[in-house]
Amino acid sequence: MKQTSFDDTSFDAVNPDATRDSGVSAAARTPLASQPLAARMRPLTLDEFIGQQHILGPGKPLREAIRKAQPHSMILWGPPGVGKTTLAHLLAQAGGAHFESISAVLSGVKDIRAAVERAQMRKRSDGQATVLFVDEVHRFNKSQQDAFLPHIENGTLIFIGATTENPSFELNNALLSRARVYVLKSLEEDALQAAINAALADTERGLGGRGLQISAENAARLARAADGDARKALNLLEIASDLAEEGDDGVREISTSVLEQVLQTSSRRFDKGGDSFYEQISALHKAVRGSSPDAALYWAVRMLDGGCDPLYIARRLVRMASEDIGNADPRALPLALAAWDTMERLGSPEGELTLAHTVIYLACAPKSNAVYNAFNAARADIQNSGSQEVPMHLRNAATSLMKNMDYGSGYRYAHDEPESYAAGENYFPEQLKDTRYYYPGKNGMEQRISEKLDYLRQRDQNSNRKRYT
């Protein structure tokens, strides 16, 4: 049965024969039944591992290293829950090496020395190699990282470091030169759904004995919420399984309402007044949006007279400047910020006149919600599409490692292009290419912005036609 990849230090609870010495955490010895679902469903073989085909596909170096039982020192760089710890275990298992792990969050040089001594004793006694897995390796300082170097060099250790941070910035060049860097990617939605389905079907390690069902739509929603992290997907599934209620037919369905409970995010709310307070701030906002300076001023003064904190009104005016005016009058936002600053400097009652000044200006300014709509559209796309990869040509090649990985390859420097515009260039993740969020209105400054963007889009079209003809 297929599983997926994720990171957790408790692998040995599933594979208890892997190691038994002091390098194993107490959590690793926890009985299987007591392990979280994500730990129980950890892949035990390479065939169960889902994802990362760019390094584990047929003929790829890492797959060949596992297949040929030839583990080597490496850095596994990728986001949480994509299989870094699992790959380290599989490499040790395939090579018949002893697996030992330490965490850079909890360990120091003393722990490194102890692990090295155990590895030396093991090598002398029976010739067995040791894979030392260092989780969060980027948290070790320079001297701690240097402590590994001679033991990697003389073969005492096969070093495997896991990091979520760019190794070019976080790891020493000396360590990087002795370990190959493999980049792991966030898991695709179909891989996460495969992990969910496998956990629901597996009666030994998963939830197969609970009579659970989930619709394809809700499984997809759960996978999207995990955002590329298999451990998160299975943790959410486990919580949902506990909340699912049994129906008359004996089936426990993970319904939409159950998922909403599991996936809901807490929202914070300003709450220093009753209904009347919120009705008045709503009236102020709508009067500004409706270009009624007299009504807007009435509601602002009414709230001040009722004891409303003037700084709260100032903050709301800043919001209105972006939400309801935006680029139709770019002067609105700095004026609102200046009113806030003045209110903080002068206090009441002197600063309140500045609030009145700003309220009237915002109400009279040309209106546009184009920025507000664009922001919401972009946020919806991000929530639905997850963490898309940054195209290689847009990445900054700050180090030689990054240059060798083709960071920045093909980037066109706009200032070197006609009119400082690289016509036809794509600045989106590839899956979102040509997406459009911002549709400027026809009021105020946005009229000119609209004309400029129309002109640039026409240049893009012309460039693309030339490219394909």
VMD Tcl script that draws the C-alpha trace (Angstrom):
set ca {
  {0.00 0.00 0.00}
  {1.37 3.41 -0.94}
  {2.19 5.93 1.75}
  {3.66 9.36 1.45}
  {6.69 11.22 2.73}
  {6.88 13.21 5.92}
  {9.31 14.01 8.71}
  {9.13 12.76 12.28}
  {11.75 11.47 14.70}
  {9.64 8.48 15.69}
  {10.38 6.27 12.66}
  {11.86 3.54 14.83}
  {8.59 2.93 16.61}
  {7.37 1.59 13.25}
  {10.67 -0.09 12.46}
  {11.89 -1.13 15.95}
  {14.92 -3.07 14.73}
  {16.53 -0.03 13.12}
  {18.44 1.12 16.20}
  {18.51 0.70 19.96}
  {21.26 2.88 21.34}
  {21.34 6.25 23.07}
  {21.01 8.07 19.76}
  {17.33 7.14 19.68}
  {14.89 9.49 21.34}
  {12.35 8.36 23.92}
  {9.64 9.20 21.41}
  {11.19 6.70 19.02}
  {10.53 3.87 21.47}
  {6.84 4.74 21.92}
  {4.56 1.78 21.10}
  {3.00 1.89 17.65}
  {-0.55 2.22 18.97}
  {0.43 5.36 20.86}
  {2.04 7.06 17.89}
  {0.27 9.83 15.96}
  {-1.17 8.79 12.61}
  {1.60 10.63 10.74}
  {4.25 8.55 12.53}
  {2.42 5.26 12.03}
  {2.02 5.85 8.29}
  {5.66 6.65 7.66}
  {6.90 4.86 4.51}
  {8.96 1.78 5.34}
  {10.32 1.22 1.84}
  {11.19 3.35 -1.15}
  {8.23 1.89 -3.03}
  {5.90 3.40 -0.44}
  {7.47 6.83 -0.80}
  {5.39 9.31 -2.77}
  {6.70 12.48 -4.39}
  {10.17 13.91 -5.04}
  {10.43 12.17 -8.41}
  {12.95 14.79 -9.52}
  {15.49 13.11 -7.20}
  {13.92 9.67 -6.73}
  {12.71 8.84 -10.23}
  {14.24 5.98 -12.23}
  {17.93 6.56 -12.78}
  {18.11 9.61 -10.48}
  {21.20 9.80 -8.23}
  {19.45 9.48 -4.88}
  {17.35 6.54 -5.99}
  {20.46 4.83 -7.35}
  {22.27 5.43 -4.04}
  {19.44 3.67 -2.21}
  {19.12 0.89 -4.80}
  {22.85 0.19 -4.82}
  {23.15 0.48 -1.02}
  {25.69 3.28 -1.35}
  {24.65 6.06 1.06}
  {26.70 9.24 0.96}
  {26.84 12.47 2.96}
  {24.17 14.94 1.93}
  {22.01 17.92 2.84}
  {18.25 17.49 2.37}
  {16.77 20.94 1.87}
  {13.00 21.34 1.77}
  {9.86 22.44 3.61}
  {8.39 20.50 6.53}
  {6.60 17.21 5.97}
  {8.12 16.21 2.62}
  {10.22 13.21 3.66}
  {13.66 14.35 4.79}
  {13.81 12.11 7.86}
  {12.25 9.19 6.01}
  {14.83 9.37 3.22}
  {17.64 9.34 5.76}
  {16.20 6.19 7.34}
  {15.75 4.50 3.97}
  {19.36 5.29 3.01}
  {20.68 3.83 6.25}
  {18.44 0.79 5.95}
  {19.43 0.12 2.34}
  {23.15 0.36 3.13}
  {22.99 -1.77 6.26}
  {24.22 1.24 8.24}
  {23.33 2.07 11.80}
  {20.97 5.05 12.01}
  {21.44 7.65 14.69}
  {19.87 11.08 14.92}
  {20.36 14.30 16.82}
  {18.48 17.57 16.70}
  {20.33 20.85 16.37}
  {17.59 22.44 18.47}
  {18.38 20.27 21.50}
  {22.01 19.17 20.98}
  {25.45 20.71 21.30}
  {29.10 19.82 20.67}
  {28.99 17.33 23.58}
  {26.21 15.38 21.85}
  {28.11 15.46 18.55}
  {31.21 14.03 20.23}
  {29.19 11.29 21.90}
  {27.61 10.31 18.59}
  {31.04 10.26 16.92}
  {32.48 8.06 19.68}
  {29.67 5.55 19.28}
  {30.22 5.53 15.52}
  {33.95 4.91 16.00}
  {33.32 2.04 18.38}
  {30.80 0.50 15.99}
  {33.20 0.74 13.09}
  {36.04 -0.83 15.09}
  {33.96 -3.66 16.54}
  {32.04 -4.94 13.53}
  {32.83 -2.55 10.68}
  {29.27 -1.21 10.53}
  {28.87 2.28 9.09}
  {26.83 4.96 10.87}
  {24.38 7.36 9.28}
  {24.15 10.41 11.53}
  {21.00 12.37 10.78}
  {21.06 15.98 12.01}
  {17.64 17.59 12.03}
  {17.40 21.39 11.72}
  {21.13 21.43 10.96}
  {20.97 25.14 10.11}
  {20.51 25.87 13.82}
  {24.07 24.75 14.58}
  {26.61 27.60 14.66}
  {29.88 27.58 12.71}
  {31.95 25.78 15.35}
  {29.28 23.13 15.82}
  {29.09 22.53 12.08}
  {32.89 22.35 11.91}
  {32.86 19.54 14.49}
  {31.48 17.16 11.84}
  {34.10 17.82 9.18}
  {36.99 15.49 10.15}
  {34.62 12.60 10.81}
  {32.90 13.02 7.45}
  {36.32 13.27 5.83}
  {37.73 10.05 7.38}
  {34.53 8.05 6.82}
  {33.51 7.69 10.47}
  {30.13 9.18 9.65}
  {27.78 9.31 6.72}
  {26.36 12.74 7.45}
  {22.78 13.61 6.48}
  {21.57 17.06 7.47}
  {17.98 18.26 7.12}
  {17.11 21.91 6.80}
  {14.19 24.09 5.86}
  {16.52 27.05 5.25}
  {18.69 27.85 2.24}
  {21.99 26.01 2.90}
  {23.88 28.64 0.93}
  {23.18 31.11 3.73}
  {22.93 28.85 6.78}
  {25.67 26.23 6.34}
  {29.44 26.54 6.17}
  {31.09 26.19 2.80}
  {33.36 23.50 4.24}
  {30.35 21.39 5.19}
  {28.63 22.03 1.87}
  {31.74 20.91 -0.01}
  {31.60 17.52 1.73}
  {27.89 16.88 1.30}
  {25.70 16.84 -1.77}
  {22.64 19.09 -1.61}
  {19.26 17.62 -2.61}
  {16.28 19.93 -2.90}
  {12.93 18.47 -1.81}
  {9.70 20.09 -2.93}
  {6.29 20.57 -1.35}
  {4.06 17.63 -2.16}
  {1.46 17.99 -4.87}
  {-2.21 17.79 -4.00}
  {-2.62 14.36 -5.61}
  {0.23 12.98 -3.49}
  {-1.40 14.32 -0.34}
  {-4.72 12.79 -1.35}
  {-2.93 9.48 -1.89}
  {-1.57 9.73 1.66}
  {-5.04 10.47 3.00}
  {-6.62 7.57 1.12}
  {-3.85 5.21 2.20}
  {-4.33 6.14 5.85}
  {-8.09 5.60 5.59}
  {-7.58 2.16 4.02}
  {-4.72 0.79 6.13}
  {-6.12 -1.40 8.92}
  {-2.76 -2.08 10.57}
  {-1.13 1.33 10.83}
  {-3.88 3.67 9.69}
  {-7.59 4.30 10.25}
  {-8.91 1.39 8.19}
  {-10.71 -0.21 11.10}
  {-12.83 2.80 11.97}
  {-15.32 2.66 9.10}
  {-14.47 6.18 7.94}
  {-15.52 7.74 4.65}
  {-14.67 11.06 3.03}
  {-15.90 12.43 -0.28}
  {-13.42 13.17 -3.04}
  {-14.25 16.87 -2.71}
  {-13.52 16.93 1.01}
  {-10.35 14.88 0.59}
  {-9.17 17.44 -1.94}
  {-10.07 20.25 0.44}
  {-8.09 18.58 3.23}
  {-5.12 18.12 0.92}
  {-5.20 21.78 -0.08}
  {-5.30 22.85 3.57}
  {-2.12 20.84 4.22}
  {-0.26 23.04 1.70}
  {2.30 20.48 0.57}
  {2.94 18.96 4.03}
  {2.05 15.26 4.39}
  {2.43 15.28 8.15}
  {0.00 18.17 8.40}
  {-2.45 16.38 6.11}
  {-2.43 13.28 8.28}
  {-2.61 15.26 11.50}
  {-5.69 17.06 10.19}
  {-7.17 13.76 9.04}
  {-6.65 12.25 12.49}
  {-8.42 15.15 14.18}
  {-11.27 14.92 11.67}
  {-11.58 11.19 12.28}
  {-12.05 11.82 16.00}
  {-14.83 14.33 15.29}
  {-16.66 12.22 12.70}
  {-19.95 10.85 14.01}
  {-21.34 7.41 13.20}
  {-24.49 7.33 11.07}
  {-27.36 4.88 11.15}
  {-25.56 2.70 8.61}
  {-22.51 2.42 10.85}
  {-20.39 4.64 8.61}
  {-18.48 7.53 10.14}
  {-18.33 10.29 7.55}
  {-15.78 13.09 7.58}
  {-18.34 15.61 6.41}
  {-18.02 19.20 5.29}
  {-19.15 20.42 8.71}
  {-16.49 18.30 10.41}
  {-13.83 19.71 8.09}
  {-14.96 23.24 8.82}
  {-14.37 22.61 12.51}
  {-10.91 21.20 11.83}
  {-9.82 23.82 9.30}
  {-11.34 26.94 10.80}
  {-8.92 29.71 11.68}
  {-9.33 31.88 14.68}
  {-10.28 35.47 13.92}
  {-9.57 38.42 16.11}
  {-12.10 41.23 16.54}
  {-11.91 44.72 17.97}
  {-14.50 44.63 20.76}
  {-14.74 47.70 22.95}
  {-18.31 48.66 22.25}
  {-21.77 47.28 21.68}
  {-23.91 47.11 18.56}
  {-24.35 50.87 18.45}
  {-20.60 51.39 18.29}
  {-20.18 49.10 15.30}
  {-23.22 50.54 13.58}
  {-21.65 54.00 13.81}
  {-18.23 52.98 12.47}
  {-20.05 51.21 9.63}
  {-21.99 54.39 8.90}
  {-18.76 56.44 8.86}
  {-17.10 54.04 6.44}
  {-20.10 53.95 4.10}
  {-20.43 57.75 4.14}
  {-16.77 58.12 3.10}
  {-17.21 55.47 0.41}
  {-20.36 57.22 -0.80}
  {-18.56 60.58 -1.13}
  {-20.73 62.32 1.48}
  {-18.34 64.57 3.45}
  {-21.07 66.05 5.66}
  {-22.49 62.68 6.75}
  {-18.99 61.27 7.22}
  {-18.05 64.20 9.44}
  {-21.28 63.76 11.46}
  {-20.53 60.12 12.27}
  {-16.88 60.80 13.08}
  {-17.76 63.59 15.53}
  {-20.60 61.51 16.96}
  {-18.16 58.72 17.80}
  {-15.61 61.09 19.30}
  {-18.34 62.66 21.41}
  {-19.39 59.18 22.58}
  {-15.89 58.44 23.89}
  {-14.44 56.45 21.00}
  {-10.64 56.23 21.02}
  {-9.51 58.74 18.35}
  {-6.65 56.43 17.35}
  {-9.19 53.75 16.46}
  {-10.85 56.17 14.04}
  {-7.41 57.09 12.68}
  {-6.64 53.44 11.96}
  {-9.95 52.97 10.20}
  {-9.30 56.01 8.03}
  {-6.02 54.46 6.87}
  {-7.96 51.36 5.88}
  {-10.52 53.43 3.96}
  {-7.74 55.20 2.07}
  {-6.60 51.88 0.60}
  {-9.90 50.03 0.37}
  {-12.11 52.70 -1.16}
  {-9.70 55.15 -2.80}
  {-6.48 53.31 -3.53}
  {-4.66 54.48 -6.64}
  {-7.48 56.76 -7.73}
  {-5.84 59.30 -5.39}
  {-2.48 58.07 -4.04}
  {-2.33 61.12 -1.73}
  {-5.13 59.74 0.44}
  {-3.03 57.12 2.21}
  {-0.15 59.39 3.28}
  {-2.69 61.97 4.46}
  {-4.44 59.33 6.60}
  {-1.10 58.21 8.02}
  {-0.19 61.81 8.78}
  {-3.50 62.24 10.63}
  {-2.74 59.14 12.72}
  {0.74 60.46 13.53}
  {-0.60 63.90 14.40}
  {-3.26 62.42 16.67}
  {-0.57 60.48 18.55}
  {1.59 63.60 18.88}
  {-1.10 66.09 19.91}
  {-3.68 63.91 21.60}
  {-7.24 65.14 22.28}
  {-8.77 67.55 21.67}
  {-6.10 69.26 19.50}
  {-5.49 66.28 17.22}
  {-9.17 65.65 16.52}
  {-9.31 68.47 13.98}
  {-6.79 66.53 11.87}
  {-9.17 63.56 11.87}
  {-11.97 65.84 10.63}
  {-9.60 67.20 7.96}
  {-8.87 63.65 6.75}
  {-12.47 62.43 6.88}
  {-13.60 65.26 4.61}
  {-10.70 64.74 2.18}
  {-11.32 60.99 1.89}
  {-15.03 61.52 1.32}
  {-14.34 64.04 -1.47}
  {-11.56 62.01 -3.14}
  {-12.20 59.96 -6.32}
  {-13.13 56.39 -5.42}
  {-11.79 53.01 -6.51}
  {-11.85 49.57 -4.92}
  {-9.60 48.08 -7.61}
  {-6.68 47.54 -5.21}
  {-9.01 45.98 -2.63}
  {-10.48 43.59 -5.22}
  {-7.04 42.72 -6.56}
  {-5.77 41.91 -3.05}
  {-8.72 39.63 -2.31}
  {-8.41 37.86 -5.65}
  {-4.69 37.24 -5.11}
  {-5.29 35.95 -1.59}
  {-8.00 33.58 -2.82}
  {-5.64 32.23 -5.49}
  {-2.91 31.67 -2.92}
  {-5.24 29.83 -0.56}
  {-6.50 27.60 -3.36}
  {-3.25 26.93 -5.20}
  {-0.87 26.48 -2.27}
  {2.82 27.36 -2.28}
  {3.81 27.61 -5.94}
  {7.49 27.41 -6.80}
  {9.31 30.63 -7.71}
  {10.43 30.29 -11.37}
  {14.17 29.76 -11.65}
  {14.73 32.92 -13.70}
  {13.29 35.06 -10.87}
  {15.48 33.59 -8.12}
  {18.52 35.53 -7.00}
  {21.74 33.59 -7.53}
  {23.54 34.90 -4.46}
  {25.98 31.98 -4.16}
  {27.88 29.66 -6.47}
  {25.68 26.75 -5.37}
  {22.61 28.66 -6.43}
  {24.20 29.62 -9.75}
  {25.01 25.98 -10.43}
  {21.34 25.18 -9.81}
  {20.38 27.72 -12.55}
  {19.05 30.36 -10.18}
  {18.48 33.55 -12.20}
  {19.09 31.81 -15.53}
  {17.28 33.63 -18.34}
  {16.28 36.68 -16.29}
  {15.86 39.87 -18.35}
  {16.98 43.04 -16.57}
  {14.15 45.49 -17.24}
  {16.38 48.58 -17.23}
  {18.28 47.19 -20.21}
  {15.08 46.76 -22.23}
  {13.35 49.40 -24.41}
  {11.38 51.80 -22.19}
  {12.70 49.77 -19.21}
  {10.11 47.07 -19.86}
  {10.84 43.42 -20.66}
  {7.89 42.79 -22.98}
  {6.47 39.28 -22.78}
  {8.29 38.38 -19.57}
  {6.47 36.23 -16.96}
  {6.82 37.12 -13.27}
  {4.28 34.60 -11.95}
  {4.70 30.96 -10.93}
  {4.28 29.01 -14.15}
  {0.82 27.66 -13.23}
  {-0.50 31.21 -12.74}
  {1.06 32.72 -15.85}
  {-0.97 35.59 -17.36}
  {-3.24 35.83 -14.29}
  {-4.71 39.28 -13.76}
  {-5.93 40.68 -10.43}
  {-5.73 44.45 -10.78}
  {-8.32 46.17 -12.98}
  {-7.87 49.92 -12.45}
  {-10.97 52.05 -12.52}
  {-11.63 55.17 -14.58}
  {-11.54 57.71 -11.75}
  {-8.67 60.00 -10.83}
  {-5.14 58.70 -11.24}
  {-6.35 55.20 -12.13}
  {-7.44 56.45 -15.53}
  {-3.77 57.07 -16.37}
  {-2.70 53.80 -14.75}
  {-5.25 51.93 -16.86}
  {-3.93 53.50 -20.05}
  {-0.34 52.61 -19.10}
  {-1.17 48.98 -18.35}
  {-3.17 48.64 -21.57}
  {-0.13 49.88 -23.47}
  {2.19 47.43 -21.73}
  {-0.16 44.51 -22.33}
  {-0.24 45.39 -26.00}
  {3.55 45.25 -26.04}
  {3.40 41.82 -24.39}
  {1.03 40.57 -27.07}
  {3.23 41.92 -29.84}
  {6.30 40.31 -28.28}
  {4.58 36.94 -27.94}
  {3.38 37.06 -31.55}
  {6.93 37.71 -32.76}
  {8.22 34.87 -30.58}
  {5.88 32.26 -32.04}
  {5.83 33.38 -35.69}
}
mol new
graphics top color blue
foreach p $ca { graphics top sphere $p radius 0.5 }
foreach p [lrange $ca 0 end-1] q [lrange $ca 1 end] { graphics top cylinder $p $q radius 0.2 }
display resetview
